[in-house]
């Protein structure tokens, strides 16, 4: 894993303008697809049949919050108090990835009871508490932070790949997202040759943020397809009785 400090040209008040731009783009992308999900699924008269709306609402809350933190950090990463912004960014993305895996387990294995859902979430809460404690009071280790998030990303991919083994007419959007993620991941792990950003501002990390934008839409095509398929299937099963 190559983890280098990249010299990016400052633009106006932004220390890393490309990362700020792509983070803001991702933030608005998540806000847009939440509104899209609400209009196409939540406003459906039979929306209550699907019991997992709350997961995807929180999913949007986590990601929009994280990209707000990302904008703060990348805009003022060289300030005297940048460690606060950096911590918010790192802690935010790790919390989001852990929630993504929690949501995947709840949906894939159809965990419905509140007590069961709390028990599934408990290990993630304990892991997150350990992570924050280690980063704050032991060693603020960026390399460990990246590796941990990659592991959670791999787990998330494995879980949804297992889900797609069964027939789902909309699963292509999940597989497309996984493919795009695999193609983009080297941008987060490695840096450009000679450690030189393109045009002085586009380093590999900023392009990693940019690569996430199309995945926001492919993933929500999948989530909307899942909700519609679930509603349609359960609507038909109820008619039999």
N, C-alpha and C positions, 0 to 999 in steps of 0.2 A: 504494500500500500504506500502510495506516494502522497505525503502531506506536506506541502510547501507553502511558504508565505509568498503570495503573488503581488507584485507591484502594479496596481491599477491606477490609471489616471483619474484624479478627482474631477468632478464636474459640478460646478456651482456649490450647493451645500452637501452634495452626495459623495461620500468616500468611495463607494462602489456602485456607480450609476447603473450598470447593466443588471446587477443583482437586485437593486431596488426596483428597477423597471419590471423585471420578470416576476419578482415577488408580488408587486402590486397587481400585475396582470393575473397572476394565479389567485390572488385574493378576490378580485372582481369576478374571476371565472367561477370560483366556488359560490359566491353570492348569486351569480346568475343561474347556476344549475340548481341551487336550492329553490329559487323561485320557479324554475322549470319543473322540478319535482313536485312542488306544491300545486302548481296549476294542472299538471297532467295526472297526478296520482292522488294527492291529498284532497283535492276538490271533487274526486270521484264519489258518487253517492254510495258506492260499496267499499270505500277505502278502509272502513273499520275491519273488514275481513282480514286484511294484512296486518299482523301484530308487531311488525318490526319498523314502523315508521320512525319511532323515537330514536332508533339507532342511527338512521341516516340524517335526522335532524341534528343530533349531537355530532355526527361526523362532520357536517358542514360547519358547526360552531367551532369544533377543534381546529379545522383547517383554516378558516378565516382568521381565527385568533393567532394561529401560528404564523401565517403569512404577514399579519400586522407586526408581530414581533420581528420577523425577518426583515421587513422594511425598516424598522427602527435601527436594528443592528447594522445592516449594510449601509445605511445612510450616514451613520455617525460611528463607524467602527474604530476610529482613531481618537475619539474623545477620551478625556481622563476617566469618565465613568462608563466607558464602552463595555466594561466587564459586566455591568448590570444588563445591558442590552444583549450581550453575547449569551449570558445565562438564560435570559428569557427565551431567546431563539432556540438554544439547545434543549432546554427543559420542555419548551413547547412542542418541538418536533418529536421528542421521545415520548411525551404523553400522548401525542396524536397517533404515533405508530402503535403504541400499546393498546390504545382504544380501538384502533382498526382491527387488531387481532382479537380483542375481546368481542367486538361486534361480529367478526367472522365466525367465531365459535358459537355465539348465541344464534345467529341466523342459520348456519350450516347444520347444526345439530338440533335446531328448533327448541332451544331452552326457553321455556315459557314461564315457569314459576318464579316469583320474585326472589324467593330464598335461593333457588338454584342459580339465578342470574347474579345474585350477590356473591355466592360462593365461587362462581367462575371469575368474577372480578377481583376477588381477594388476592390471589397470587400476583396479578398485575399491579395492584396497589402496593403490595409489599416490595416487589421488584423496583417499582418506581421510587418508593421511599428510599430504598438502598442506593439507587442510582443518584438521586439528588444529594443524599448525605455524602456519598463518596466524592462527587464532583465539588461539593461545597467545603467539606472538612478534611478530605484526604488528599486528593489531587485533581485539579481541573484538567483532565486529560482529554484533549480533542480526539486523539487517535482511538481511545477506548470508546468514546461517545459515538464515533462514526461506525466502528465495528459492531457495537451493540445495536445500532439502528439498522445496519445491514442484516444482522441476524433476524431482527423482527420483520424486516422486509421479506426475507426468504421464507420465514414461517407463514406470513400472510399469503405469499404466492403459493406455497404448498397447500394451505387450507382451501383456497379457492380453486386450485387446480383439481383437488379431490372432489370438490362440489361439482365441477364441470365434467367429471367422468360420467355422471348420470345425464340422461337426456334432458337438455334444456334448449329450447329453440333460440334463446337469446344469448347463449354462452359464448358466441363468437366475440362479443364485446369484452368479455372478461379475458379471453385468450389474446385479443388484440392489445389490451392494456398490459398484460403480462409481457408480451413480446416487446412493446415499446419501452417498458421499464427495463427489461434486460439490455436493450440496445443503448439506453441512456445511462445506465449505472456506471460505466467507466468514467463518465464525466465527473462523478462525485468521488471516485476512488483515485483517479490519476490526474495529472496535469499535463498541459501542452509541452512539447519539446522546448528546451531552453527556458521554460518557465515564463514565456512571453504571451500576454493576452493579445487576442486579435484586436487590431485597431486601438490597442492600449486600454480597452475597457472590458472586452468580452473574454474573461477567463473561463476555465472549464466549469467552475462552480456556478457562475452566472448562467451558463448554458444548461447546466443541470436544472436550475430553476425554470428556465425557458422550456425545457423538454417536458416539464410536468403539465404544461397548459393543455395540450391535446388529450392527455390522459384523463384530465378532469371530465371531459365530455364523453370519452369512450367508456369510462367507468360508470358514469351516471346513465348512459344508455343501458348498461348492464343492470344497474339497480332498479331503474324504471321498468325494464323488462321483467325482472324478478318479481316486482310487486304486481304487475299486471298479470303475469302468468299464475302467480299464487292466488290472486283474487278470482281469476277465471276458473281455475281448477277447483277451488273450494266452493264457488258459486254453483258449479255443475254438480258437485258431490252432494250439496244440500238439496238440490232438486230431486234427488233419488229417494228422499225420505218423505 
